[in-house]
C-alpha cells in the first residue's frame, strides 16, 4: 500500500517539471468518429474524434490518433477512461488499454 504522501509528492513533481497533465483529473472520452482500417496490416494508425466528459470541465472535442491492433480498433460510441487537464481540457491521456477490455 502506498504511503499517503506519495501521490501528493508525485503531483508536486509534475507541476514543478511543467507536465501538461499535472492538474489532470479522471474522466472519460467518447469516440464520435474513427477512421476505417485500410488493407490487412495488423497494426495501423486510426484517426479519432473524441469528446471529453469530466465533472466541472466543459465537454471538449479533440482530434487525435492512435496506432492500434485491428483486434482492438476503436468503435464509435466507445467510452474510454482518460486523464483530462483542468487548465487545458484539450490535453488528455487516454487509457488505450481499455480498448482490449471492451
Z-matrix of the N, CA and C atoms (Angstrom, degrees):
N
C 1 1.450
C 2 1.532 1 108.96
N 3 1.321 2 115.45 1 135.29
C 4 1.465 3 120.86 2 -179.35
C 5 1.521 4 111.38 3 -71.53
N 6 1.313 5 114.65 4 144.89
C 7 1.456 6 120.20 5 173.47
C 8 1.527 7 108.53 6 -67.38
N 9 1.327 8 118.44 7 147.77
C 10 1.471 9 120.78 8 -176.74
C 11 1.532 10 113.86 9 -61.21
N 12 1.298 11 118.86 10 -27.48
C 13 1.462 12 121.66 11 -176.59
C 14 1.521 13 112.82 12 -80.33
N 15 1.345 14 118.57 13 -16.12
C 16 1.460 15 121.72 14 -173.56
C 17 1.525 16 111.32 15 -62.60
N 18 1.337 17 118.05 16 -46.77
C 19 1.469 18 120.59 17 -179.39
C 20 1.527 19 111.01 18 -62.60
N 21 1.313 20 117.46 19 -42.02
C 22 1.471 21 120.86 20 178.90
C 23 1.528 22 110.46 21 -65.09
N 24 1.321 23 118.23 22 -40.82
C 25 1.461 24 121.46 23 178.27
C 26 1.525 25 110.69 24 -63.36
N 27 1.329 26 116.69 25 -42.71
C 28 1.468 27 120.45 26 178.31
C 29 1.522 28 110.42 27 -62.09
N 30 1.323 29 116.82 28 -41.29
C 31 1.469 30 121.40 29 178.78
C 32 1.534 31 110.79 30 -61.94
N 33 1.312 32 117.09 31 -43.62
C 34 1.471 33 120.75 32 -179.61
C 35 1.535 34 110.71 33 -65.51
N 36 1.320 35 118.08 34 -39.40
C 37 1.473 36 121.45 35 177.74
C 38 1.526 37 109.82 36 -63.16
N 39 1.338 38 116.80 37 -43.39
C 40 1.462 39 120.20 38 178.99
C 41 1.529 40 110.67 39 -60.48
N 42 1.329 41 117.31 40 -43.70
C 43 1.466 42 120.42 41 178.68
C 44 1.533 43 111.06 42 -63.78
N 45 1.318 44 116.58 43 -43.15
C 46 1.461 45 121.71 44 -178.00
C 47 1.525 46 111.63 45 -63.96
N 48 1.327 47 117.28 46 -38.26
C 49 1.460 48 121.42 47 -177.93
C 50 1.523 49 113.11 48 -84.88
N 51 1.326 50 117.35 49 -2.19
C 52 1.457 51 120.30 50 177.24
C 53 1.517 52 114.28 51 80.99
N 54 1.319 53 117.95 52 22.50
C 55 1.465 54 121.59 53 177.81
C 56 1.529 55 109.06 54 -58.80
N 57 1.351 56 118.12 55 123.26
C 58 1.468 57 120.32 56 -178.19
C 59 1.529 58 113.38 57 -65.38
N 60 1.324 59 117.44 58 -12.56
C 61 1.458 60 120.11 59 177.90
C 62 1.528 61 112.15 60 -108.27
N 63 1.334 62 116.96 61 18.38
C 64 1.460 63 120.80 62 -178.12
C 65 1.521 64 112.20 63 -60.23
N 66 1.330 65 117.19 64 -29.94
C 67 1.468 66 120.18 65 -179.25
C 68 1.531 67 111.91 66 -104.08
N 69 1.329 68 116.19 67 19.76
C 70 1.472 69 120.98 68 -175.18
C 71 1.526 70 111.81 69 -69.87
N 72 1.320 71 113.58 70 149.33
C 73 1.462 72 121.93 71 175.36
C 74 1.527 73 108.11 72 -125.00
N 75 1.313 74 115.37 73 159.03
C 76 1.463 75 119.70 74 178.88
C 77 1.517 76 110.11 75 -73.47
N 78 1.321 77 114.47 76 139.71
C 79 1.452 78 121.51 77 177.31
C 80 1.514 79 108.86 78 -160.24
N 81 1.316 80 115.73 79 -156.97
C 82 1.464 81 120.23 80 178.20
C 83 1.522 82 109.39 81 -139.40
N 84 1.328 83 115.08 82 162.25
C 85 1.457 84 121.46 83 169.28
C 86 1.520 85 106.98 84 -125.03
N 87 1.319 86 115.19 85 143.62
C 88 1.461 87 122.04 86 176.74
C 89 1.509 88 107.92 87 -110.29
N 90 1.325 89 117.42 88 128.36
C 91 1.465 90 122.40 89 179.64
C 92 1.531 91 108.06 90 -76.13
N 93 1.343 92 116.16 91 118.41
C 94 1.470 93 119.94 92 179.31
C 95 1.527 94 111.95 93 -105.80
N 96 1.332 95 116.76 94 -14.74
C 97 1.456 96 121.05 95 178.10
C 98 1.518 97 108.31 96 -157.63
N 99 1.337 98 116.36 97 139.68
C 100 1.469 99 121.46 98 177.18
C 101 1.519 100 108.04 99 -143.45
N 102 1.324 101 115.88 100 133.63
C 103 1.469 102 119.52 101 179.13
C 104 1.527 103 110.17 102 -66.31
N 105 1.325 104 115.87 103 157.74
C 106 1.459 105 121.37 104 177.35
C 107 1.521 106 109.97 105 -80.37
N 108 1.319 107 115.41 106 153.17
C 109 1.459 108 120.15 107 173.44
C 110 1.517 109 108.57 108 -71.13
N 111 1.319 110 115.57 109 149.97
C 112 1.457 111 121.34 110 177.35
C 113 1.520 112 108.92 111 -122.23
N 114 1.307 113 116.47 112 127.13
C 115 1.458 114 119.88 113 178.27
C 116 1.512 115 112.07 114 71.34
N 117 1.344 116 114.18 115 -158.92
C 118 1.458 117 119.97 116 -173.58
C 119 1.528 118 113.63 117 -113.58
N 120 1.318 119 118.12 118 5.88
C 121 1.468 120 119.91 119 -179.32
C 122 1.530 121 110.44 120 -56.46
N 123 1.330 122 115.39 121 137.94
C 124 1.465 123 119.18 122 -176.90
C 125 1.527 124 112.01 123 -67.01
N 126 1.335 125 117.36 124 -41.74
C 127 1.467 126 121.56 125 179.07
C 128 1.517 127 108.91 126 -112.93
N 129 1.327 128 115.56 127 133.97
C 130 1.459 129 121.07 128 -179.98
C 131 1.520 130 109.80 129 -145.62
N 132 1.337 131 114.75 130 161.18
C 133 1.460 132 120.77 131 174.40
C 134 1.521 133 108.69 132 -83.15
N 135 1.307 134 115.65 133 135.55
C 136 1.464 135 122.33 134 178.24
C 137 1.526 136 108.28 135 -118.14
N 138 1.322 137 116.35 136 122.44
C 139 1.465 138 121.84 137 175.51
C 140 1.525 139 107.70 138 -82.46
N 141 1.320 140 116.35 139 127.91
C 142 1.462 141 120.88 140 -175.44
C 143 1.514 142 112.20 141 -126.32
N 144 1.306 143 114.44 142 150.29
C 145 1.454 144 123.25 143 166.97
C 146 1.520 145 104.82 144 -119.15
N 147 1.333 146 116.20 145 125.54
C 148 1.460 147 120.68 146 179.66
C 149 1.523 148 109.90 147 -128.44
N 150 1.327 149 115.44 148 157.95
C 151 1.460 150 121.61 149 175.63
C 152 1.525 151 107.25 150 -123.60
N 153 1.332 152 116.24 151 128.62
C 154 1.461 153 121.28 152 -179.22
C 155 1.523 154 110.83 153 -80.81
N 156 1.317 155 115.40 154 150.41
C 157 1.462 156 121.85 155 173.33
C 158 1.524 157 107.24 156 -138.83
N 159 1.317 158 115.45 157 116.55
C 160 1.456 159 122.04 158 179.84
C 161 1.516 160 108.68 159 -151.47
N 162 1.303 161 116.78 160 137.56
C 163 1.463 162 120.86 161 178.55
C 164 1.525 163 109.94 162 -59.38
N 165 1.315 164 116.25 163 130.50
C 166 1.454 165 121.66 164 175.82
C 167 1.518 166 115.85 165 82.83
N 168 1.332 167 118.34 166 -0.63
C 169 1.463 168 121.95 167 179.07
C 170 1.526 169 107.45 168 -126.29
N 171 1.333 170 117.47 169 129.73
C 172 1.467 171 118.85 170 179.72
C 173 1.531 172 111.38 171 -60.10
N 174 1.342 173 115.75 172 145.54
C 175 1.465 174 119.78 173 175.28
C 176 1.526 175 108.59 174 -55.72
N 177 1.324 176 115.49 175 139.73
C 178 1.457 177 121.27 176 -178.95
C 179 1.520 178 109.09 177 -130.24
N 180 1.334 179 116.46 178 132.32
C 181 1.462 180 123.11 179 178.21
C 182 1.523 181 107.78 180 -91.36
N 183 1.351 182 117.29 181 126.47
C 184 1.462 183 121.66 182 -174.59
C 185 1.524 184 109.87 183 -132.30
N 186 1.323 185 116.00 184 137.72
C 187 1.467 186 122.27 185 171.47
C 188 1.521 187 107.45 186 -98.38
N 189 1.327 188 116.29 187 134.48
C 190 1.458 189 120.57 188 -179.36
C 191 1.521 190 109.32 189 -151.37
N 192 1.313 191 115.64 190 178.00
C 193 1.453 192 121.14 191 -179.35
C 194 1.516 193 108.49 192 -141.01
N 195 1.322 194 116.09 193 144.68
C 196 1.455 195 121.62 194 175.85
C 197 1.522 196 107.91 195 -138.26
N 198 1.326 197 115.84 196 141.11
C 199 1.461 198 120.54 197 171.77
C 200 1.522 199 105.28 198 -96.02
N 201 1.322 200 115.47 199 123.77
C 202 1.452 201 119.39 200 -174.79
C 203 1.518 202 111.59 201 -144.86
N 204 1.285 203 114.90 202 166.15
C 205 1.452 204 122.41 203 177.46
C 206 1.526 205 109.66 204 -76.42
N 207 1.320 206 116.00 205 148.00
C 208 1.468 207 120.36 206 176.19
C 209 1.526 208 110.25 207 -57.26
N 210 1.311 209 116.29 208 -30.79
C 211 1.467 210 121.42 209 -179.35
C 212 1.526 211 111.96 210 -63.31
N 213 1.337 212 117.18 211 -31.09
C 214 1.466 213 121.76 212 -176.82
C 215 1.524 214 112.47 213 -115.96
N 216 1.318 215 117.70 214 32.66
C 217 1.466 216 121.29 215 -178.39
C 218 1.524 217 109.75 216 -59.91
N 219 1.327 218 117.93 217 131.05
C 220 1.475 219 120.81 218 -179.08
C 221 1.531 220 111.38 219 -61.37
N 222 1.317 221 115.02 220 139.75
C 223 1.462 222 121.23 221 178.96
C 224 1.528 223 109.63 222 -110.99
N 225 1.316 224 115.21 223 139.96
C 226 1.473 225 120.11 224 175.19
C 227 1.527 226 107.52 225 -57.75
N 228 1.316 227 115.48 226 132.92
C 229 1.457 228 121.19 227 -178.99
C 230 1.513 229 113.31 228 98.29
N 231 1.341 230 117.74 229 -15.35
C 232 1.468 231 120.55 230 178.43
C 233 1.519 232 109.66 231 -64.24
N 234 1.324 233 115.82 232 144.57
C 235 1.460 234 122.12 233 175.13
C 236 1.515 235 107.67 234 -117.77
N 237 1.336 236 115.56 235 127.90
C 238 1.460 237 121.65 236 -176.67
C 239 1.523 238 110.27 237 -123.58
N 240 1.327 239 117.68 238 143.95
C 241 1.461 240 120.01 239 175.69
C 242 1.529 241 110.38 240 -67.90
N 243 1.327 242 115.23 241 148.25
C 244 1.468 243 119.80 242 -179.14
C 245 1.518 244 110.24 243 -154.87
N 246 1.326 245 114.56 244 159.40
C 247 1.465 246 121.49 245 167.74
C 248 1.515 247 106.08 246 -100.12
N 249 1.330 248 116.89 247 135.15
C 250 1.465 249 122.22 248 -175.77
C 251 1.522 250 108.61 249 -129.72
N 252 1.328 251 115.57 250 127.95
C 253 1.467 252 120.99 251 -179.27
C 254 1.528 253 110.43 252 -68.31
N 255 1.321 254 117.12 253 134.03
C 256 1.471 255 120.91 254 176.30
C 257 1.525 256 111.12 255 -70.85
N 258 1.330 257 116.77 256 -39.34
C 259 1.466 258 120.25 257 -175.42
C 260 1.522 259 112.63 258 -79.62
N 261 1.333 260 118.35 259 -25.59
C 262 1.462 261 122.58 260 179.08
C 263 1.529 262 108.15 261 -145.52
N 264 1.347 263 117.14 262 86.73
C 265 1.472 264 120.83 263 -174.84
C 266 1.526 265 114.79 264 -61.60
N 267 1.336 266 117.90 265 -6.59
C 268 1.461 267 118.85 266 175.11
C 269 1.527 268 110.77 267 -80.95
N 270 1.332 269 116.85 268 -8.85
C 271 1.468 270 121.80 269 176.86
C 272 1.519 271 107.89 270 -94.54
N 273 1.329 272 114.84 271 114.19
C 274 1.453 273 120.08 272 -176.03
C 275 1.524 274 110.59 273 -136.45
N 276 1.302 275 115.01 274 160.19
C 277 1.458 276 121.89 275 170.80
C 278 1.525 277 106.24 276 -133.03
N 279 1.319 278 115.80 277 106.87
C 280 1.455 279 121.43 278 -176.95
C 281 1.520 280 109.63 279 -86.90
N 282 1.312 281 116.92 280 139.61
C 283 1.456 282 122.14 281 175.61
C 284 1.526 283 107.69 282 -82.96
N 285 1.333 284 116.61 283 88.45
C 286 1.462 285 121.50 284 -176.62
C 287 1.521 286 112.14 285 -67.42
N 288 1.324 287 117.80 286 -23.55
C 289 1.457 288 119.99 287 178.34
C 290 1.530 289 111.29 288 -62.50
N 291 1.328 290 116.54 289 -22.04
C 292 1.461 291 120.14 290 178.64
C 293 1.527 292 111.90 291 -63.95
N 294 1.340 293 117.69 292 -22.67
C 295 1.468 294 120.31 293 176.95
C 296 1.527 295 110.07 294 -59.63
N 297 1.316 296 116.47 295 -36.74
C 298 1.461 297 120.55 296 -178.13
C 299 1.532 298 111.67 297 -68.99
N 300 1.322 299 116.35 298 -23.62
C 301 1.470 300 119.87 299 -179.02
C 302 1.520 301 112.57 300 -89.68
N 303 1.341 302 118.14 301 -6.64
C 304 1.462 303 119.59 302 -177.71
C 305 1.505 304 111.24 303 -87.79
